[in-house]
């Protein structure tokens, strides 16, 4: 079985679509940064004064891809090459995942299914630069655990 987005070919195209979606939604600031060491694509935008910061792990995607496509000695690549391929796939796929996530959530807000707070609150930056979700976790405000 294939992993969704594993055959994505253009992170730049998906990024352009994200930018257009957020502009149409009324965002007045938008930026993306790649942290290769931590394997994170960091997307930030501002909407009506709310600063939103969304880290997306392409290392996480690569790990999921490796579970679906484990390396073995029959591959025409070393284990390190196979893991490098997984990171490459993840670093492209994460853009398409984000595009679809943003599109679905913006549409849900625009059609009144949910509010902006419902969708983006966990990713809103507090005055100290911490994301709301990080603050809630640090203060043990969450019931149970949501980590897999």
C-alpha positions as CSV (number, residue, x, y, z in Angstrom):
1,X,0.0,0.0,0.0
2,X,1.3,3.4,-0.8
3,X,1.5,6.3,1.6
4,X,-0.6,9.4,0.5
5,X,1.6,12.1,-1.0
6,X,4.6,9.9,-1.5
7,X,4.6,10.6,-5.2
8,X,4.3,14.4,-4.8
9,X,6.7,16.1,-7.2
10,X,6.6,19.8,-6.5
11,X,6.8,21.4,-3.1
12,X,7.1,24.8,-4.8
13,X,3.7,24.4,-6.5
14,X,2.0,23.3,-3.3
15,X,3.7,26.2,-1.5
16,X,2.3,28.7,-4.0
17,X,-1.2,27.3,-3.6
18,X,-0.9,27.6,0.2
19,X,0.1,31.2,-0.2
20,X,-2.8,32.0,-2.5
21,X,-5.3,30.2,-0.1
22,X,-4.0,32.2,2.9
23,X,-4.0,35.5,1.0
24,X,-7.6,34.9,-0.1
25,X,-8.5,34.0,3.5
26,X,-7.2,37.4,4.6
27,X,-3.7,36.6,5.9
28,X,-1.4,39.6,5.7
29,X,1.9,37.9,6.5
30,X,3.2,34.5,5.4
31,X,6.5,32.7,5.5
32,X,8.1,29.3,5.4
33,X,11.5,28.1,6.8
34,X,13.1,24.7,6.5
35,X,15.1,23.4,9.5
36,X,17.1,20.5,7.9
37,X,18.7,19.5,11.2
38,X,15.4,18.9,13.0
39,X,13.6,17.9,9.8
40,X,10.9,20.5,10.1
41,X,9.1,22.8,7.7
42,X,8.0,25.8,9.7
43,X,5.0,27.7,8.2
44,X,4.0,31.0,9.8
45,X,1.2,33.4,9.0
46,X,-0.8,36.2,10.6
47,X,-4.6,36.5,10.4
48,X,-6.4,39.4,12.1
49,X,-3.6,39.9,14.5
50,X,-3.3,36.2,15.4
51,X,0.2,34.9,14.7
52,X,0.1,31.2,13.7
53,X,3.2,29.0,13.7
54,X,2.8,25.5,12.2
55,X,5.8,23.1,12.3
56,X,5.4,20.1,10.0
57,X,7.9,17.2,10.4
58,X,9.2,15.8,7.2
59,X,11.3,13.4,9.3
60,X,8.0,12.2,10.7
61,X,6.7,11.6,7.1
62,X,10.0,9.9,6.2
63,X,9.6,7.6,9.2
64,X,6.1,6.7,8.1
65,X,7.3,6.1,4.6
66,X,10.1,3.8,5.9
67,X,7.5,1.7,7.8
68,X,5.5,1.3,4.5
69,X,8.7,0.7,2.5
70,X,11.3,-0.9,4.8
71,X,14.8,-1.3,3.6
72,X,16.2,-4.8,3.0
73,X,19.3,-6.2,1.4
74,X,17.4,-6.7,-1.9
75,X,17.1,-3.0,-2.5
76,X,19.5,-1.4,-4.9
77,X,20.5,1.1,-2.3
78,X,22.3,1.0,1.0
79,X,20.3,1.5,4.2
80,X,21.7,5.0,4.4
81,X,20.7,5.8,0.8
82,X,17.2,4.4,1.5
83,X,16.8,6.6,4.5
84,X,18.1,9.6,2.6
85,X,15.5,8.8,-0.1
86,X,12.8,8.7,2.6
87,X,13.8,12.2,3.8
88,X,13.8,13.5,0.3
89,X,10.3,12.2,-0.3
90,X,9.1,13.6,3.1
91,X,10.6,17.0,2.4
92,X,8.5,17.3,-0.8
93,X,5.3,15.5,0.5
94,X,5.0,17.7,3.6
95,X,4.1,20.7,1.3
96,X,1.2,18.8,-0.3
97,X,0.0,17.6,3.1
98,X,0.1,21.2,4.5
99,X,-1.7,22.5,1.3
100,X,-4.5,20.1,1.8
101,X,-4.7,20.7,5.5
102,X,-4.8,24.5,5.0
103,X,-7.4,24.2,2.2
104,X,-9.7,22.0,4.3
105,X,-9.5,24.1,7.4
106,X,-9.9,27.5,5.5
107,X,-12.9,26.0,3.7
108,X,-14.4,24.8,7.0
109,X,-14.0,28.3,8.5
110,X,-15.4,30.1,5.4
111,X,-18.4,27.8,5.4
112,X,-19.1,28.2,9.1
113,X,-18.4,24.6,10.1
114,X,-15.8,25.8,12.6
115,X,-14.2,29.0,13.8
116,X,-10.7,30.2,13.2
117,X,-10.0,29.6,16.9
118,X,-11.2,26.0,16.6
119,X,-8.8,25.3,13.7
120,X,-5.7,27.3,14.6
121,X,-5.7,27.8,18.4
122,X,-3.1,25.1,19.1
123,X,-0.7,26.9,16.7
124,X,-1.3,30.5,17.8
125,X,1.9,32.1,19.2
126,X,1.7,33.6,22.7
127,X,3.5,36.9,23.5
128,X,6.5,34.9,24.7
129,X,6.8,33.1,21.3
130,X,5.5,29.8,22.6
131,X,2.8,28.0,20.7
132,X,-0.5,27.6,22.6
133,X,-0.2,23.8,22.3
134,X,3.3,23.8,23.9
135,X,2.0,26.0,26.7
136,X,-0.9,23.7,27.4
137,X,1.3,20.6,27.4
138,X,3.9,22.3,29.7
139,X,1.1,23.3,32.2
140,X,-0.5,19.8,32.0
141,X,-3.8,21.3,30.8
142,X,-4.6,18.4,28.5
143,X,-6.5,15.4,29.5
144,X,-4.8,12.1,28.4
145,X,-2.2,12.1,25.8
146,X,-2.5,12.7,22.0
147,X,1.0,11.5,21.0
148,X,1.1,8.2,19.1
